[in-house]
Amino acid sequence: MPTRQREPLSTNVVLIFGLGTSIATDGLRLSTFVGGLGDTCPVVEHDGVMRGIQVDVQPLAARRIFGVPMHELARTVVPLDDFFGAAARRLEDQLAEAPTWDARFALVDAALAARLADAPRPPADVEWAWDRMRASDGRTRIDELAAALRCSRKHLAARFREHVGLPPKLVARTMRFRNAADLLGSASEQPLDELALACGYYDQSHLDRDFREFAGTTPSAYRLDPRTPVTFVQDAAA
């Protein structure tokens, strides 16, 4: 049955290898593609069956694998052959013909590892700031990062535009949201006001605003059914 599905907001670059199936997203129907960092839950459409491999790639690694500034990928999806050329189509064929899932995973690992091996490491300042943000689930203040690096917030934002794709303040917000959403989707019964503070929000209304912006729902609704209202929407008319 044709289905419209709202995917969770990701704090990684998403790489999809379709195995005989395609997905419509951002008005494009693609089989194997890359989705950059964004600030909304993407809506995808498919024929009711999806079969493939998804690889979540940290932005600093994605910058090395795809060889383009990450702001060119932000808030968009791009066919993999735009980066890999004919090698993308050969890899698709190999994945389709592979006899086991382990064999497919090994093919993907080898293809990405080869790209990483040939690319320089990310700049130390950006890597340090990114690691600090990830370790704190977005709770580290941007002015503290800039002060520690002895640079301006504007300079740090320019570095993130190149190697991450989005401004550091927005990246931190998406990390806080993703952490809160993961906690709400677990068995935790922590009161929302306490959860908001634990995740770095000023108060529950601050948490509510990010859920409405990033997920199109409320934290309470997400907690009651973490998949139906946010990550899965059935198109009954179709």
Secondary structure, DSSP 8 states (H G I E B T S, - for coil): --EEEE----SSEEEEEESS--EEETTEEESSEEE---SS--EEEESS---EEEEEE-HHHHHHHH-S-GGGTTT-EEETHHHHTHHHHHHHHHHHH-SSHHHHHHHHHHHHHHHHHTS----HHHHHHHHHHHHTTT-S-HHHHHHHHTS-HHHHHHHHHHHTSS-HHHHHHHHHHHHHHHHHTTT----HHHHHHHTT-SSHHHHHHHHHHHHSS-HHHHHH-SSTTTT-B--S--
